[in-house]
Amino acid sequence: MSITEKVVVKDPYGLHLRAAVGLILAARKYKSRITLKKGLVMANAQSILGIMSLGAYRGTELEVVSEGEDAPEALGEIRDYFNSPQNWS
């Protein structure tokens, strides 16, 4: 199963290192492969270098693709992560 959803980076500092680490920890809870896309650039949500290479600043729209047996749950957690202000400080 593969599902896709768009999220927006809301932090004034963008998808910075601390937020990226939190995102990785959330992604690692699941068996599904989670990919972040910004235009033509794709990054594995479990890769710090990949996430940082996106250059996702405030207001950047990212496409989240979750593929695997627990894809809906994984995508839900990633969506909640992007929508939760306490994850970004």
N, C-alpha and C positions, 0 to 999 in steps of 0.2 A: 504494500500500500504506500502510495506517495501523495502527500498533501502539501499545499503551498499557501502562504499567507504573507501579507506585507506588514511590516512594522516600521515605526519611525523612531529615530534616536532623539531623545528628549533632553538629555543632559547638556548643560551649557558647554561642557568640555568635550562633548562627543563621546564616542566609544573608547574611553581611555583605558589604561592598563588594569586598574582595579576592577572596573566594570567588566572588562574582557575576561578576567580570571573568574569572576562570579558567573558569567555566562558559560564558561567552560565547565565549571563545577555542575551547573544545572544540566548541561548537555550530556555529561558523563553518567548521569543517572539512568540513561536509557540505552537500549540496544540499537535503536534506530540511528541511521546516519542523518545528521542535521547539517545542512549547508546554508550559508549566508551568501546572498548575491547582491552586488551593487553594480548595476549595469552589466558589463561583461566579466567583471572580476568576481570570482567565487572563492569561498573560504570554508574549510571544515570548521564547524563550531567547537571542535575540541582542540584546535590549534591556535596557540597564542600568536604565532607569526602570521598565520592566515588572517585572523581577525584584525590584527593591527594593520595588515597590508590593505585592508578595505578603505582606510582613511575616512571612517564614518564620523562626520561632524554633526553638530546639532542640526536637526531637520532632515538629515539623510534618510531616505526611504530604502529599506533593505527588504529583500524577498527571502523568506525563510522556507526552505524545503526540507521536509521530514519524510524519510523513507524507511519503512520497516514495520515490524509487527506491532510496536507500541507508538507508531507515528502520531496519532491524535493526542495522546497524553504528552509526548515529547514537545509537540508544537504548542500545546496549551501552556506548558511550563515556560517555554521560551517567550511566548507572547506575554504572559504574566510578568516575566522578568523585565521585558522592555517597558511595560506599562506601570511598573512599581517604582515610585520615586526613591525609596530607600536603597535600592540597588545601585544607585548612581552617585552616591556621595563619597 
